[in-house]
Amino acid sequence: MARTADDTWDIATSVGATAVMVALARAAETASADPLIRDEFAEVLVSTPELEGVREQVAAWWAGPDADDDPYFTVDSQNMISYQAVRTHFFDAYFAEASGAGIRQVVLLAAGLDSRAYRLDWPADTVVYEIDLPKVLEYKADTLARHSASAVADRRPVPVDLRRDWPKALRKAGFDPSRPTAWLAEGLLPFLPAAALEAMFASIDTLSSPGSRVAVEVFGLAADKRQEAQQKWAELKAKREARGQDASFNPFDLWFDDGDRPDCADWFNAHGWTTQTVNARDEALRLGRAPQSEDRPFANSFLTASKA
């Protein structure tokens, strides 16, 4: 699963599989007794025969620790489900506010299995552009079409790698830079090389007319903590493999850790945007979804910014 500068994937491999993991969490939350969010399309998208292997890999990754495992470096499935519910709730509200302010042009960067074009209450003239690799977008569209699902908004897929000239592809799909836009980069930043990340921010700025907004999930695991986690994961993986367990799935293996990565708030502030950052743990507490343990709090944050 190691990354390269020109790697590619479908929905069942590499970065594509992480989209399945996130959708599995949304499906579990939706099926719970008191769901914070409802994504009736998540279960449909993750239940296909071609994703059986990914479902098994994620289940193994979510498995609780054995007696000799370090519980800090195993994944608590309920913690993951709760975090994804909080994250989804926050960005759903962001789009509701953007729509209420009159924004009718939306761009989902690395859309994955995001079903917002199908499930949110979009005004009739809203256009939602979904950027991702061709096979990922094809899988989602084909799967939902087989279940007779129809998008609420004018959904326009943009099949392109975010490390390539995606602004050109976006314009070709009908994007109008003179109209205010609501952008979303959810679950994306660590999966891009540093250069592509900074180029993406610059393109968002260039393509955004006054009144545009952007929302970004900021990953809060510091480099030293990532290194520690990777070492512990390697130890845990060896133990699991020795026990005959599947240890092939680990999203952190797919993160880029190259060069100086821009601080999101600093970058947008420096380019004239007004920013606000919400700590994910604080948001979870506000919504009644505290982390399962304070030893493993939600480390990420949610940044929103508007262009004057």
C-alpha positions as CSV (number, residue, x, y, z in Angstrom):
1,M,0.0,0.0,0.0
2,A,3.0,2.3,-0.1
3,R,2.5,5.6,-2.0
4,T,4.3,6.8,-5.1
5,A,4.0,10.1,-6.9
6,D,2.0,8.6,-9.8
7,D,0.0,5.8,-8.0
8,T,-3.6,5.1,-8.8
9,W,-6.5,3.1,-7.4
10,D,-10.0,2.0,-7.6
11,I,-12.6,1.9,-4.8
12,A,-11.2,-1.4,-3.4
13,T,-7.5,-0.5,-3.2
14,S,-5.2,2.0,-1.6
15,V,-6.8,5.4,-0.9
16,G,-10.0,4.1,-2.4
17,A,-10.3,1.6,0.4
18,T,-10.2,4.4,3.0
19,A,-13.3,5.9,1.4
20,V,-15.0,2.5,2.0
21,M,-13.9,2.6,5.7
22,V,-15.4,6.0,6.2
23,A,-18.7,5.0,4.5
24,L,-18.8,1.9,6.7
25,A,-18.7,4.2,9.7
26,R,-21.5,6.3,8.3
27,A,-23.6,3.2,7.6
28,A,-23.1,2.0,11.2
29,E,-24.0,5.4,12.6
30,T,-27.1,5.6,10.4
31,A,-28.2,2.1,11.6
32,S,-27.7,3.0,15.3
33,A,-30.5,3.6,17.8
34,D,-30.0,7.4,17.9
35,P,-28.0,8.5,14.9
36,L,-26.4,11.9,14.8
37,I,-26.4,11.8,11.0
38,R,-28.4,9.9,8.4
39,D,-26.7,8.6,5.2
40,E,-29.1,6.1,3.8
41,F,-26.8,5.6,0.8
42,A,-23.7,4.5,2.8
43,E,-24.9,0.9,3.3
44,V,-25.8,0.6,-0.3
45,L,-22.4,1.8,-1.4
46,V,-20.4,-0.5,0.9
47,S,-22.5,-3.7,0.5
48,T,-21.5,-4.8,-3.0
49,P,-19.7,-8.1,-3.6
50,E,-16.6,-6.4,-5.0
51,L,-16.0,-4.8,-1.6
52,E,-16.2,-8.0,0.5
53,G,-12.4,-8.1,0.8
54,V,-12.2,-4.4,1.9
55,R,-15.0,-4.9,4.5
56,E,-13.0,-7.8,6.0
57,Q,-9.8,-5.8,6.0
58,V,-11.5,-2.9,7.8
59,A,-13.2,-5.2,10.3
60,A,-9.8,-6.7,11.1
61,W,-8.3,-3.2,11.5
62,W,-11.1,-2.2,13.8
63,A,-10.7,-5.4,15.9
64,G,-10.1,-4.8,19.6
65,P,-6.8,-5.6,21.2
66,D,-5.8,-9.0,22.5
67,A,-4.4,-9.3,26.0
68,D,-0.8,-8.6,24.9
69,D,-1.6,-5.7,22.5
70,D,-1.1,-2.1,23.4
71,P,-4.7,-0.7,23.5
72,Y,-3.6,2.8,22.6
73,F,-2.4,1.7,19.2
74,T,-5.4,-0.3,18.2
75,V,-8.5,1.2,16.6
76,D,-11.7,1.4,18.6
77,S,-14.5,1.0,16.1
78,Q,-17.0,3.0,18.1
79,N,-14.5,5.8,18.4
80,M,-14.2,5.8,14.6
81,I,-17.9,5.7,14.1
82,S,-18.5,8.5,16.5
83,Y,-15.8,10.7,15.0
84,Q,-17.1,10.2,11.5
85,A,-20.6,11.1,12.7
86,V,-19.3,14.3,14.2
87,R,-17.2,15.2,11.1
88,T,-20.1,14.5,8.8
89,H,-22.5,16.5,10.9
90,F,-20.2,19.5,10.9
91,F,-19.7,19.6,7.2
92,D,-23.4,19.0,6.5
93,A,-24.1,22.1,8.6
94,Y,-21.4,24.0,6.7
95,F,-23.2,23.3,3.4
96,A,-26.6,24.2,4.8
97,E,-25.2,27.6,5.9
98,A,-23.5,28.1,2.5
99,S,-26.8,27.3,0.7
100,G,-28.7,29.6,3.0
101,A,-26.2,32.4,2.0
102,G,-27.1,31.9,-1.6
103,I,-24.1,29.8,-2.8
104,R,-25.2,27.4,-5.5
105,Q,-21.9,26.0,-6.7
106,V,-20.2,23.2,-4.7
107,V,-16.9,21.4,-5.2
108,L,-16.1,18.1,-3.3
109,L,-12.4,17.5,-3.5
110,A,-11.6,13.8,-3.4
111,A,-15.3,13.0,-3.2
112,G,-14.9,9.2,-2.6
113,L,-18.2,7.7,-1.5
114,D,-19.6,11.1,-0.3
115,S,-23.4,11.0,-1.1
116,R,-24.2,14.6,-0.3
117,A,-25.3,15.3,-3.8
118,Y,-28.0,12.7,-3.2
119,R,-29.0,13.2,0.4
120,L,-28.7,16.9,1.4
121,D,-31.6,19.4,0.9
122,W,-30.0,21.4,-1.9
123,P,-31.8,24.3,-3.5
124,A,-33.0,23.4,-7.0
125,D,-30.3,25.3,-8.9
126,T,-27.3,23.9,-7.0
127,V,-24.5,22.3,-9.0
128,V,-22.2,19.8,-7.1
129,Y,-18.9,19.0,-8.7
130,E,-17.3,15.7,-7.5
131,I,-13.5,15.4,-8.1
132,D,-11.9,12.0,-7.7
133,L,-10.3,9.3,-9.8
134,P,-12.4,7.9,-12.6
135,K,-12.9,4.4,-11.2
136,V,-14.0,5.7,-7.8
137,L,-16.6,8.0,-9.4
138,E,-17.8,5.3,-11.7
139,Y,-18.3,2.8,-8.9
140,K,-20.4,5.3,-6.9
141,A,-22.5,6.4,-9.8
142,D,-23.1,2.8,-11.1
143,T,-23.9,1.4,-7.7
144,L,-26.4,4.1,-6.8
145,A,-28.0,3.9,-10.3
146,R,-28.6,0.2,-9.7
147,H,-30.7,1.2,-6.7
148,S,-32.6,3.9,-8.7
149,A,-31.0,6.7,-6.6
150,S,-31.2,10.2,-8.0
151,A,-29.1,13.2,-7.1
152,V,-30.9,16.1,-5.5
153,A,-28.5,18.6,-7.0
154,D,-27.0,18.8,-10.5
155,R,-24.2,16.3,-9.8
156,R,-21.2,16.6,-12.2
157,P,-18.4,14.1,-11.8
158,V,-14.9,15.4,-12.6
159,P,-12.6,12.4,-13.1
160,V,-9.1,13.7,-12.4
161,D,-6.3,13.2,-10.0
162,L,-5.8,16.1,-7.6
163,R,-2.1,15.9,-8.3
164,R,-2.8,16.8,-12.0
165,D,-4.4,19.8,-13.7
166,W,-7.8,19.4,-11.9
167,P,-8.8,23.1,-12.3
168,K,-8.8,22.6,-16.1
169,A,-11.0,19.5,-15.8
170,L,-13.3,21.4,-13.4
171,R,-13.8,24.2,-15.8
172,K,-14.4,21.8,-18.6
173,A,-17.2,20.3,-16.5
174,G,-18.9,23.7,-16.4
175,F,-17.4,25.3,-13.3
176,D,-17.9,29.1,-13.3
177,P,-15.2,30.9,-11.3
178,S,-17.3,34.1,-11.3
179,R,-19.9,32.5,-9.0
180,P,-19.3,32.0,-5.3
181,T,-18.4,28.4,-4.4
182,A,-18.4,26.2,-1.3
183,W,-15.4,23.9,-1.3
184,L,-14.8,20.9,0.9
185,A,-11.6,19.0,1.6
186,E,-12.7,16.2,3.9
187,G,-10.4,13.3,4.8
188,L,-8.0,14.5,2.2
189,L,-4.9,16.5,3.3
190,P,-2.5,13.7,4.4
191,F,-3.1,11.8,1.2
192,L,-1.7,14.5,-0.9
193,P,2.1,15.3,-1.4
194,A,3.1,18.7,0.1
195,A,3.5,20.3,-3.3
196,A,0.1,19.1,-4.5
197,L,-1.5,20.3,-1.3
198,E,-0.1,23.9,-1.6
199,A,-1.1,23.9,-5.3
200,M,-4.6,22.9,-4.3
201,F,-5.0,25.7,-1.9
202,A,-3.7,28.2,-4.5
203,S,-6.1,26.9,-7.1
204,I,-9.0,27.2,-4.6
205,D,-8.0,30.8,-4.0
206,T,-7.7,31.6,-7.7
207,L,-11.0,29.9,-8.7
208,S,-13.0,31.5,-5.8
209,S,-14.9,34.7,-6.4
210,P,-15.8,37.0,-3.4
211,G,-18.3,35.3,-1.1
212,S,-16.8,31.8,-1.6
213,R,-16.2,29.5,1.3
214,V,-14.0,26.6,2.0
215,A,-14.1,23.8,4.7
216,V,-11.1,21.6,5.5
217,E,-10.5,18.7,7.9
218,V,-7.2,19.4,9.5
219,F,-5.4,16.3,10.7
220,G,-3.8,16.9,14.2
221,L,-1.4,14.0,14.7
222,A,2.0,15.6,14.9
223,A,5.0,14.1,13.0
224,D,6.6,12.7,16.2
225,K,3.3,11.0,17.2
226,R,2.9,9.6,13.7
227,Q,6.3,8.1,13.9
228,E,5.5,6.6,17.3
229,A,2.2,5.3,16.0
230,Q,3.8,3.7,12.9
231,Q,6.4,1.9,15.1
232,K,3.7,0.6,17.4
233,W,1.5,-0.4,14.4
234,A,4.4,-2.4,13.0
235,E,4.7,-4.2,16.3
236,L,1.0,-4.9,16.4
237,K,0.9,-5.9,12.8
238,A,3.6,-8.5,13.4
239,K,1.7,-9.9,16.4
240,R,-1.5,-10.1,14.4
241,E,0.1,-11.8,11.5
242,A,1.7,-14.3,13.9
243,R,-1.8,-15.1,15.2
244,G,-3.0,-15.5,11.6
245,Q,-5.0,-12.3,11.6
246,D,-5.4,-10.0,8.6
247,A,-3.2,-6.9,9.1
248,S,-3.1,-5.7,5.5
249,F,-5.1,-2.5,6.0
250,N,-3.7,0.6,7.6
251,P,-4.7,4.0,6.3
252,F,-1.7,5.7,7.9
253,D,0.5,3.8,5.5
254,L,-1.0,6.0,2.7
255,W,-0.1,9.3,4.3
256,F,2.5,11.5,2.7
257,D,5.0,13.0,5.1
258,D,7.1,15.0,2.7
259,G,8.5,18.5,2.9
260,D,7.0,21.5,4.6
261,R,3.2,21.1,4.6
262,P,1.3,24.4,4.8
263,D,-0.7,25.2,7.9
264,C,-4.3,25.6,6.6
265,A,-5.3,28.5,8.8
266,D,-2.1,30.4,8.2
267,W,-2.3,29.9,4.5
268,F,-5.8,31.1,4.0
269,N,-5.4,34.0,6.4
270,A,-2.3,35.1,4.5
271,H,-4.4,35.1,1.3
272,G,-7.2,37.3,2.5
273,W,-9.6,34.7,3.8
274,T,-11.3,34.9,7.2
275,T,-10.9,31.7,9.0
276,Q,-12.4,29.9,12.0
277,T,-11.2,26.6,13.5
278,V,-13.3,24.2,15.6
279,N,-11.6,21.5,17.6
280,A,-13.1,18.1,16.8
281,R,-13.1,17.0,20.4
282,D,-14.9,20.2,21.4
283,E,-17.5,19.7,18.7
284,A,-17.9,16.0,19.7
285,L,-18.6,17.1,23.3
286,R,-21.1,19.7,22.1
287,L,-22.9,17.0,20.2
288,G,-22.8,14.5,23.0
289,R,-20.3,12.3,21.3
290,A,-17.3,12.4,23.5
291,P,-14.3,10.1,22.6
292,Q,-14.4,6.7,24.2
293,S,-11.3,7.5,26.2
294,E,-9.4,10.7,27.0
295,D,-6.3,8.8,26.3
296,R,-7.3,8.9,22.6
297,P,-9.2,12.1,22.0
298,F,-10.2,13.3,18.6
299,A,-7.0,15.1,17.5
300,N,-8.3,16.7,14.3
301,S,-10.0,20.1,13.8
302,F,-12.4,21.6,11.2
303,L,-11.4,24.8,9.5
304,T,-13.9,27.0,7.6
305,A,-13.0,30.2,5.8
306,S,-14.7,32.8,3.7
307,K,-13.4,35.1,1.0
308,A,-14.3,38.7,1.4
